[in-house]
Amino acid sequence: MKRSFIREILEATNSNTISFAGGLPNHDLFPIEELSQCASNVLAQKTTWQYSTSNGLPSLRRAIANLYNQEGFETSEENILITTGSQQALYILARYYQNSPIIIEAPSYLGATNSFRLNNLTMHPLPLRDDGIDAEQFKQASHKTKLSYLIPDYQNPSTTTYSETKRQAIAKIVEQEGVVLIEDSPYSDIYFEKKYRPISSYIPNRSFHLGSFSKSLAPSLRIGWIRANTKLLDELLPIKESIDLHSCGLSQAILSEYLKGTLRFQTHLQKLQNHYRNKMNTFCDLLDTHLPQFQYTRPQGGMFVYGHLEGVDIYALLEKCMRANVVFVPADEFFIDDRQSGAIRLNFTNTTPQEMAKGIEVIKRALES
């Protein structure tokens, strides 16, 4: 298994680098004062420092379940398994379904495909359309495998968002064909127009819905979760226990305190959405002005812009840009074959408007040289 190309690029950056590579949230938006106060409140409690239960702190699981219930997706704390980031959730599921065939999107999240590869899952990629994978292709693929992995909300890397019609069509096929869906939704709260209903809400007994606080609050908390029916979660619990017994109790206690009542989190999410919407539009305006040959669609949410540069050697372009301290990710890294897609993924959340302009100018000069 190869290392994550994105992690390698991040390790190669320095304080002078303008990075469009990683999916880093803007640290200026972390609710540090509120999280610090929550930490102060729980640090004095002896139970905060004790071992926790393997499925997670009950109060945190109830708080997450409440977030689902507010959106009309009926959930109880027994439907939630706390994990160390949604990356661990992916590994637990990959371990549980090891040696199985699985349907994935093309392109797909590198952290997921690496976990699948490590656990000998045979991946069957389906190309993404403007509104998600083709439903008929999904149905045909489900005749060969009953396991699938999809990212319907502002997909990483492509930013594709599944339409309501497509979500219902996929859910119907999952139900009819006896498929199990792993629905990964780390970006679902970072929407610029509307929030879509999870596919899992149509098929709660045939799905694992994965969430995370890494993009919406702060990555270093390393808290994610799996939402599924209790029978499915019970079968995952021994794998979770074998990895780390339980996720960080301190992080869980801080988050549980933070989520008491929902107004604080919802206010933060609105601030996040407005800020990232403005940054996305600034970034895309700069692309339109300085890189008109870059073919893309403005995203409806998430943290990335994805597009194509026809006839360009993307890795040669990256090499030129890296010499000028600008980095991005070639989209070929997100496919499981050796294709040359001519596409790149650009992150816009972790740079200032000035850095955006400078970085895009570097890419423009590199294309012209």
Secondary structure, DSSP 4 states (H G I P E B T S, - for coil): -PPPHHHHHHHH--TT-EE-SS----GGGS-HHHHHHHHHHHHT-GGGGS---TT--HHHHHHHHHHHHHTT----GGGEEEESHHHHHHHHHHHHTTT-EEEEEES--HHHHHHHHHTT-EEEEEEEETTEE-HHHHHHHTTT-SEEEE--SS-TTT-----HHHHHHHHHHHHHHT-EEEEE-TTTT-BSS-PPPPGGGT-TTSEEEEEESTTTT-GGG--EEEE--HHHHHHHHHHHHHHHSSS-HHHHHHHHHHTSSSHHHHHHHHHHHHHHHHHHHHHHHHHHHH-TT-EE---SBSSEEEEE-TT--HHHHHHHHHHTTEE-EEGGGGSSS-----EEEEE-TTS-HHHHHHHHHHHHHHHH-
